[in-house]
Amino acid sequence: MCAKKDEKKVVLAYSGGLDTSIILKWIIEQGYEVIAYVADVGQDDDFGAVEQKALKIGASKVFIEDLKSEFVTDYIFPMFKANALYEGRYLLGTAIARPLIAKRQIEIAQQEGAAYVAHGATGKGNDQVRFELSYYALDPNIKVIAPWKTQSFLDEFKGRTDLIRYAEKHHIEIKSTIDKPYSEDDNLLHISHEAGILEAPEYTAPEEVYTKSVAPEDAPDTPVHISITFKDGVPVRVKNGHSGQVVETPLELFSYLNELGKAHGIGRTDLVENRFVGIKSRGIYETPGGTILYAAHQDIEGIAMDREVMRLRDMLSAKLAELIYNGFWFSPEMDFLMSAIDKSQELIDGTVHLKLYKGGVYVLSRQSPSSLYNKELSSMDVEGGFDQKDAHGFIRINAIRLMAHHEILKKRLANGGAV
């Protein structure tokens, strides 16, 4: 049962960085009690230090929530079952974490009786949409404080310099921004690098930008062979063919793929994408484990999924990726699509063998108890129950419309372009 809502209580999605630290203090100055909420989705942070910082600034409570296992099982794996790629390139590392973060934030607000939730996303980006659509879907009565869309906040903070001055005035500890003059979002699936010096798409990012992958040319000269086993489209086992190491639990399995991908320089993507709000944005992403998993899952489907099901699923995948990117995880259309995806994955079982080498993921072989591959039917050397003479009629039937089209073109040319 939810506690009665307190109109002066706010749960803030807090990272410990400059923006959310300033926002924490600013909301307190507006007369609210602020509960800081930190979602651990696999980012490389000192959560003890983040908690102490929030309390020092004035938070009444701090919730540090370990969401890593749920992130893998309920968000990452379902998304990879759909082969979801935004605009054919982006593995949605930031986007897929937002609904989970928002879900737990709403749960804490209900538990603590807070009438408000707050976030530090800007009015130009995608995250404001992802957070707020999730908030309203999960609690239609929730109220949202979004400082970067609040006029009084914008009047006070016109840029980064104003934020830093405010931090100095209130003795809020801030990290130096000289070494990393750009923004990052880190979680178990990926790390993104954007804004700042990376806003110029013609600018080549220096090697020091990358933190979750070695440069492919610096990766080991010896490849590693691994196998990934799937059950109903979900990875259930990874085996290292060299060391013999086997990993089976979801979080450990995905973390191990990240470890392998990082060591072998896998998963770097530099792209310009289209934000939901209509702005183009340059992002540099490192998704080591996800890149390996995507290649393996796509391959096992090749042997175990019916052709027409695959064609329909591929149509759905693009739409599903768009929904995730735009923040509609908690929507009726997402429920509908995921039901179809789950149905498509019922027999996607088997093992894919891969080679990881200097930035590349190479599929070597695969086997599946649900295999639709018929060696005799495919063979050029064995008749295998397929009468090749039947192909004559098959081709003639498919050529009917092509011949009709050609005749129309001939008539048009003969009449000087008129039909």
Secondary structure, DSSP 8 states (H G I E B T S, - for coil): -----EEEEEEEE--SSHHHHHHHHHHHHTT-EEEEEEEESS----HHHHHHHHHHHT-SEEEEEE-HHHHIIIIIHHHHHTT--BTTTB--TTGGGHHHHHHHHHHHHHHHTEEEEE----TTSSHHHHHHHHHHHH-TT-EEE-GGG-HHHHHH--SHHHHHHHHHHTT------SS--SEEEE-SS-EEEESGGGGSTTS---GGG--SS--GGGS-SS-EEEEEEEETTEEEEEEETTT--EE-SHHHHHHHHHHHHHHTT--EEEEEEE-TTS-EEEEEEE-HHHHHHHHHHHHHHHHHS-HHHHHHHHHHHHHHHHHHHHT-SSSHHHHHHHHHHHHHTTT--EEEEEEEETTEEEEEEEE-TT----HHHH-SS--TT--TTHHHHHHHHHHHHHHHHHHHHHHHHHTTT--
